[in-house]
Amino acid sequence: MFLKTSHKTAINAYKKFITRLKRDNKGVAALEFALIAPIMVTLYMGSVELHHALSADRRVTDLAGATADLVAQSADISGQIDNIFDAASTYLKPYGVENLHITVSSICHAGDDTGRIDWSANYVNGGVKSYARMEVVPLPLDADDKPVLTIKGTSLILAEVSYEYTSPLGKYVNSMTLSDHYYLRPRLKETPSVLNEGAGGSVDGCANSDFSDLE
């Protein structure tokens, strides 16, 4: 009899415990937070990282446009190219310029819808590409797939930018290369002059006989 009574008492006590446990909501919020906190933190860090990457990409585009514009509105940039690069690179702030590469070139229409490099200069950290004077390069096309330059001796300024973006979460996120390029027509002179050993070029630019004789 004693064992039977004890058994029933234990069962009743267990049922009461289960009932109280079902009704007790203490700690539910903490448990739910513990479950969703890692997801929330991951989403937050991901959105912050996406914002930084998009911001850097936008700055690369602006930098390419600024470089082309500064050259296009100059008639003679001999000895000024480094200053132009330094001024344009400020568009990348607050990101560092250690992994920044810029190439700016003057492309001449040399006949037969081909382009030739009159001069090309690279940023102090190195350029995106290295062009040789008179190197053949493709001319950009318009919406009808026709070269935007159609008159022999005319020119375009091409600015090319490449930037190795490293995430603040570099331990967990791989770096990525952001790049863009920008074309502009010169404003003050058909071909801005660059007279230095590194960039080449000539006073006459695209009117130089080296180009005018090409067919």
N, C-alpha and C positions, 0 to 999 in steps of 0.2 A: 504493500500500500504506500509506503514511504517513497519507494522508487517511482511508482506511478505518479504520485503527486508532484514530485520533484521534476519529473519529465514534463508534465503539463505546465508547470510554472516556468520552466526554461523556454518552452515553446511560446507561451504567452509573452514572456519578456522579450523574446526574439522578434515576435510580431510587432510589439509596441516600439521596439527599436527601429524596425524597418519603416513603420508608419511615421515616426518622428523624423527619420532620415529623409523620407520623401517630402515632408513638409518644411524641412530646414533648407532655406535658400542662402544661408551664409556661405560666402566664398565663391558663389557662382560667377559673379562679375570678374573676380580676380582670375578664375580659371579660364573664362572666355577671353580675357585680355591676354593671358599668357599664350593662348592658342593663336590669336590673330596678330599679336604684336610683331612677330618676325615678318609676317606678310606686309603689314603696314610700313615697317621700317624699310623693307626691300623696295616697296613701291615709291616711298618718299625719296630714297637715295637714287633710285632709277630716274625719277622725274627731275631731280636736281642735276644728275649727270647728263640727261638728255638736253636740258636747258643750256648747260655749259658747252656741250658739243655743237648745238645749233648756233649759239652765240659766236663761238669761234669760227664756224663755217661762214657766218654772215660777215664777220670781220675780214676774212680772207677775200671774199667777194668785193667788199668795199676797198680793200687794200689794192687789189688788182685794178679797179676803176680809178683810184686816186693816182697810182703810178702812171697809168696811161694818160690821164688828164694832165698831170704836171709836165710830162714830156710833150704832149700834143700842143700845149699852149706856150711852148718855148720855140724860139727860132734857132738858138745856139746854146747847147747845154754842155759845151766843152768845159771840163773841169767842175761841172755842177752835178754830175750824175750821182755821186755819193751822197750829196745833200738831198737830192730828190728821193733816193732810197731811204735815207734816214727819216725824212718827213713823212713819206708814205707808210713806213713801218709803224708809226705811232697809231695807225688805225687798228693795230692788233692788240693794243692795250685793253685790259690788264694782263693779257697773256704775254709770256716772254718771247723774245725773237731768236733764241738760240737755235731753234729748229726751223727757222724761216728761210725760204729760198725764193729769190725773185730774178726773173730775166725780162729785160725790156729790149725790144728790137724794132728797127725800122725796116719795113718790107716794101720793096718797090715793085710796081707792075713792070715787068721786063719784056712784055710782048708775048703773044700766043697764050694769054691768060695764065701766065706763070708768075710766081713771085720770087724775088731774090733779096737776100739779106744785104742791106747797105751797111748797117752796123748793129751790133748787139752787145749788151753789157749785163753783167751779173752782180748781184748783191754781194756784200763783203763775206757773208756766210756761204756763198756759193749760189749758183743759179739753178733754175729748173732744167734748162737745156744749155748746151754750148753750141752756138752757131758760128760757122765760118763766113767771112765776107763773100758775097755772091752765091752763097749756098741756096739751092732751089728749095722753096717751101710752098705748100699749097696756099692759095688765096681763099679767104672765107667766102661762103656762098650765101646768096640771099634766099628769100622764100621760094624763088623759082629755080633754085639750084644753079644760079649763074654767079660768077665771081662779082663781088661788090666793087672791085676795081676793074674798070673797062678801058681806061685811057693809059697808054704807055707813059711811064715817067711819073705817074702819081704814086702816092704812098699811103701806108697805114702804120700806125704805132700799135705794137702788140706787147701787152704786159702779161706775163705768166707767173703765177704765184703757187707755191706749194708749202704746206705747213704740217709738221708732224705733231698732232695733238695728243698730249699725254694727259689722261684723266687723273684727278686728285685721288681716285681710287685705283691707281695704277697697279696695285697688287692684285686686284681682282678683275680689272678691265684692261683689255689690250689697247695700245695706242692706235691711232688711225691717221691716215694721210688725207688732209683736206686740200683741195686744189681748185683753181679757177683761172680763167684768162679773160682778157678784155681787149677789144679793138677800138681804136679811135682814129679819126682823120686829123692830121695836123691843122692848126688854125692860123698860125702866123707865117709859116713857110712850108712849102710842099714837103720838104724833108728836113727836120731839125738836124743841125750839124753836131756831130760828136767827133772830135779830133783827139784821139789818144790811142796809144798802142793796144790797150786792152779791148777797146770797143771798135776800133777801126773808123770807118766813115770818111766822108770827104765834104769839102765846103759846098760843092754843087749837089751833093746827095743823089737823088734819083735822076738828076739831069746830067750826071757824070757820064762821060763817053763809054765807060765800062758797061753801063746799062742801056744807054741810048742806041748802041750798036747791036744789041741783042735782038734777035728775031725769033 
